Amino acid sequence: MEPLITLNKVNKTYNKYSKLKKHVLHDISLEINKNDFVCIMGSSGSGKTTLLNIISLIDDDYDGKLFYEGNDVKTINLKTVNKIKSKDIGFVFQTYNLLDNLTIKENIEFVLKLNNDKDKNKIMNISKKLGIDTILEKYPYECSGGQQQLSAIARALVVSPKIIFADEPTGNLDIKNSKRVMEILSKISEFSTVIIVTHDVNVAAYTKKVIYIEDGRVQDVLYKKSLSNSLFRKDIFNYIMNKRQ
């Protein structure tokens, strides 16, 4: 199987032409396959969000190679890259990023309009799957944190993207809603690639593999050996504790 995303010796340097330059990522090489459920972990400042920004095509100022479906991203024309961003990629953020002057339905519909998709049935279909069909006419400020996060997931999924990027998707949620969001992302990974960034071992345990980075370098890749979240949580926890000794 050809990887969906391949990074080949990717380096990222901020202020590269000044005395204040900072080398954030060092020779990152990895592969992410179709329907992977991947977690990027690392301590604060390790480079995990910077790596996510490059993989998700937000940041194109890097050295090395990034391939999307076998194509070097830097050789693809801008129109095609923008189409990939709008159609193939969906984002879920810790802060929801819903527009308060739009209803939940209008927030979800906004993404369809960006893609010239007039099939409004998609809104109801995805809303029912996520259990938010009863709040579509409400505004974000009228909804709980869990409802807002589920609405943000619906917005990301409504165009059926190939990849979902989630940056600390449960950071503002209680335990009950965190569990629900991760169970939903687990189901999504059956038909889309899901890549999350988190520092939470409990969240990481839902994924199939953990890419652990430190000081801008991939230290290791941990693979889930069974369907048990608790066993994978233990493996991840022990790995992190051993790294800190």
Sequence and secondary structure as in RCSB ss.txt:
>XXXX:A:sequence
MEPLITLNKVNKTYNKYSKLKKHVLHDISLEINKNDFVCIMGSSGSGKTTLLNIISLIDDDYDGKLFYEGNDVKT
INLKTVNKIKSKDIGFVFQTYNLLDNLTIKENIEFVLKLNNDKDKNKIMNISKKLGIDTILEKYPYECSGGQQQL
SAIARALVVSPKIIFADEPTGNLDIKNSKRVMEILSKISEFSTVIIVTHDVNVAAYTKKVIYIEDGRVQDVLYKK
SLSNSLFRKDIFNYIMNKRQ
>XXXX:A:secstr
   SEEEEEEEEEETTTSTT EEEEEEEEEEE TT EEEEE  TTSSHHHHHHHHTTS    EEEEEETTEEGGG
S HHHHHHIIIIIEEEEETT    TTS HHHHHHHHHHHTT   THHHHHHHHHHT TTSTTS GGGS HHHHHH
HHHHHHHTT  SEEEEESTTTTS HHHHHHHHHHHHHHTTTSEEEEE S HHHHTTSSEEEEEETTEEEEEEE  
SS HHHHHHHHHHHHHHHH 
